[in-house]
Structures are given as structure tokens and as C-alpha cells.
Amino acid sequence: MIGSKTYQWAMTPDKHMVLCFQSVYNTQIFGGALLTASLSNFHDEELATATAEINKILAAAERTNPGKDLAFLETPRGFLLAWCGRGVSYESDEQEVLKFLRLKKPKARKKA
């Protein structure tokens, strides 16, 4: 989720790329970092240390792959970490669709 926007993913027909696009179905999360929290019964020292180590690994992967978007994809069997390309859908912001599809704004019609 980016802000209040939710995203969905889809595999391209040639199976070479995963596309992520705005959707009401929230099956994809951009960003390669896990959240951190203060130590507690549910987020103890062991989990805090594991979180920090995982975040270091993810940050290194992002640094060595500029221009790629790291995302967590929800699948029927669990979460998958993947590089995603950005796409648009009918549910995307109009300006994003216009830009992505290179659509021209219609000219104003002359009144008869």
C-alpha cells in the first residue's frame, strides 16, 4: 500500500515480469522493508534483531538493482518477494493512465 492506495499484481503472459497496479484488491505491498517496533511481548529482542537483519539484506538488494521496485506479493501459499514493474488499470488515477498509455487529451469540440 502506498498511502491509502492499494495494489494488485499480475504476471505478464510471457511470464517474464510481474506488473503491479492500483486496485481495490490489496494483494501487493511496495517497499522492501519490514516495520520495526519497540520491544514488547509480541516483538521481542529476537524478532527485532531478525527484522534489522532482513531489512539490511533487502536494502542491499535494492541498492544493487536501481530502477526496480521491490514488493511483497500475496499468493495463495504465502508471501513472495519479487521485482515488479509498474502498470496501470481502470482503477488507477486518470493522470497515471494518460501518462502510461500516452493518451492525448481530446480536443474541445466546436459548438454548432
N, C-alpha and C positions, 0 to 999 in steps of 0.2 A: 504494500500500500504506500502511496506517495500522498501525503496529506490526507484528504478524505477520499481520494480516488482509489478504486480497486482495479486489479488487473487479472487477466486470464492469459493462459499460454496455449499455443497450438504448434504442432510440428508441421513444417513445410512438406509438401507431397514428396519431394526427393529425399526427405529425412536428413538433410544436411544442416538445418537450422531450426531453432526454437524461436518463435515470434511471441512477443508479449504485447498485449494491447489492453486499453481501458475497457472494462466490462463490469457488469453487476455481479458476475461470478468472481469471487476473490480466491483464485487458485494459484496465485503467483505473488511473490514478495521481492521487490528490488532491494538490493543492498547486501553487501557481503559482510555484515557484522551482526553478532548476537548482542542483545541488550545486556547491560551489566546492572547489578543492583547491590544495595547494601547487604552485608552478611545477615542471614536470618536462618530460621529452622528449615525453610524451603529453598534457600540459596546459600549453602554453607561454603566454607573455605575451599573444599574440593571442587565444587561446581564453579566457584569464582575463578579459581586457577585454570580449570579446563576452558572456561569461557575466554579468558585472556589469551590462552594458547591458540585456541581456534581462531580468534579474531586476528592474531598475528599472521597465521597461515593464510587466511582469506585476504588480508591487506597485501601480503606479498604477492599473491596470485593476481590481484587487481593491478598492482604496480607493474608487473611484467606482461600485462595484457591490456595496454591502453586502447581505448575505443570500444572495448567490450563491456557489456552490462552483466554483472554477476547477479544471479537471482536464485531464490529458493522456490522450486516448483512443487506444488502439492499434487501427488499422484495417488491412485487407489492403494498403493503399497507403502506410502510414506513420502517423505520429502527428498527431493533431488536437487543438488547444487548444479547449476548449469549456466553457460554463457547464453544470453538471449539477445536477439535483435529486436529493435523496436518496430512495432507495426501500429496500425490504426484499425478501428472497427466502426460500425454505425454508431456505437455508443461513445466514441471519442469526441473530444472537443472539436467544434466546427473548424477552428483555425488549424488544429493539428491535421485534420482530414484534408483541408485545402492544400496545406503545405506538403504533406506526404504524397498525395496523389497528383500534385502540381496542377490543381484545378484553377481555372481562371474565374474570377467573379463575373457573373453575367452582366452584360451591358444593359443600361436602363433602356427600356423600350420607349419609342416615341409615341406620344399620345395622338390618336387620330383626330 
